[in-house]
Amino acid sequence: MDQASDIRTLALGETSGTVPLARDFTRTALTEWGWLPAVGADRRAAAEDVLLVVSELVTNACLHAEGPERLRVLRLARTVRLEVTDRGAGQPVPRTPHRAGRPGGHGMFIVQRLCLDWGIQRVPGAPGKTVWAELASPA
């Protein structure tokens, strides 16, 4: 596999319609990698989980982190890694205890439940952060 073909990067910045744009961008990457259209319910669910996590990470950056700067989608050996870089100083955490009946506050809970792992990377002295999440490959 060509390493460059396994990484997709989308600059977001002041773009309008950021969440749908990020989902469409990710859907295109999954299609180019042969994961969509999915054959079978398990593959379809795995691809939908990837799209849902992208939506949640980008939405959180819009609502809580001064907006997303960049989305990177990486195809790794057994996982897909999503990275959303933003300008915010905050620390995303799942709401505990999670209250399913209350509006809002579900984004990082969803990420935590669907992903194999997730975390935050910061560059010392630089503003913002990158929130990343890894999901099992739908392949």
Salt bridges, closest charged atoms under 4 A:
ASP6 OD1 - ARG75 NH2 2.55
GLU14 OE2 - ARG87 NH2 3.69
ASP24 OD1 - ARG27 NH1 3.04
GLU32 OE1 - ARG8 NH2 2.72
GLU48 OE1 - ARG23 NH2 3.95
GLU69 OE2 - ARG87 NH1 1.91
GLU83 OE1 - ARG72 NE 2.90
GLU83 OE2 - ARG81 NE 2.70
ASP86 OD1 - LYS129 NZ 2.95
GLU134 OE2 - ARG81 NH1 2.88
